[in-house]
């Protein structure tokens, strides 16, 4: 009964380290880990111990005889990652755990414990905090501009992917570690400056992601009825900055330009039955709009061909197992052509699934998704609002128009400059070497400044990719501290707390977040995992109901020293 990793794999590697027989690959120390679409269990080496099941933070692993019908393709997918073996071929020895990176050893200094500010509270930030707090006495203060933490896990993962959101349970455990302090509803760069953080910490680590969308520069973008897929996901998820996003679902067709995983998420939500979504944590305003929706088709348009599809194989399997997905005859011919010449196994698997999709000419019995290829957008058509999109067939002058009432772009994310730090406009990241921020002109390290996550490496990878990314940055930060390269803070912990509360009286601490969390879960009742607050005022009201942190909690966090 070998175990199987399914489409909700987050690639954080915890299962790799838990496995006693090293049967999960690629491992974080293998070259393919950073670019792998998921991890794979070797069915011939798995000993059915279940250690990986307990370690997985998103519930993505199960025995092969307990899979849901939609997960069955992953049995073959896991096995296909490993080379074929003769029936009597012996497996190589696998009697040791996969190599685990040692936690960075902090050498105590007379001036007090290592104290780090982390700006942002998404996966990269929480993995960095976890890595730092493996050492006794270290203090970590996490700053987040919203009253709620966890970044894209809360606001960027599609509402119907609840298992993926389970990683927040791991992050909740981190918030309870001695030395951890939340400063939520505090914006660094507005309420506090970089210099002020450095005055109270040995180092400041920015894990602020890539919050901006890459924009499509064609005529008509900006008309009513245009937007981005990432804005839609934030709207679905009740992000307070996107609750007022104008979303018009009165037209029968929506076009999404770009075919990455986010495009698939949005298309799936727009074509899923609202009663099914009512059992998720989708925002109430989005659910109400979807109940009124007239959308019967979502077209996902890609500039390149099927073999260059940007979505991952696990996402494609998940989409085709739950939604009606179709192709035009011309696009089916492109799939067959690519399949005849493609040698990469992963791409061939995608093409094989695409080749089995239904025809767009068949009568539709429910809202559906149509994948379209080799379409280069040239302009959005309409006078006062969107009427459609004009494309050229990529590489030709042939013009095609697709009528639509909503046009969304999904062509990637882009980081934005951080006040007082250098920024590379071309790559949209903070210049760094292994997470150490560097001056691009001199190559010298910018003292006490570090980055992790997308603002460090660009918008690549999955939730769990941030674990190894954050670990690399933390190892370099600790090495600099141990080498005496980080100046001791001049302010005391209590001074920082007073400064924050003077500048931002509405600051929310860990107890406040737990009160918000508990209130949302209670509002969800028996039918929903939670009913989210979608306004900052409501979040703050819920947080205010939290009991004040106890003296013991504040001592553990280092605030009363």
Beta strands, then each sheet from edge to edge (+ up, - down):
strand 1: 3-5
strand 2: 24-25
strand 3: 40-41
strand 4: 61-63
strand 5: 115-119
strand 6: 139-144
strand 7: 180-184
strand 8: 203-206
strand 9: 212-213
strand 10: 226-228
strand 11: 253-257
strand 12: 297-301
strand 13: 325-327
strand 14: 358-359
strand 15: 368-372
strand 16: 375-381
strand 17: 388-393
strand 18: 399-403
strand 19: 406-409
strand 20: 413-414
strand 21: 432-433
strand 22: 436-438
strand 23: 445-451
sheet 1: 1+ 4-
sheet 2: 2+ 3-
sheet 3: 7+ 6+ 5+ 8+ 23+ 22- 21+
sheet 4: 9+ 20-
sheet 5: 10+ 19+ 11+ 12+ 15+ 13+ 14+
sheet 6: 16+ 17- 18+
end
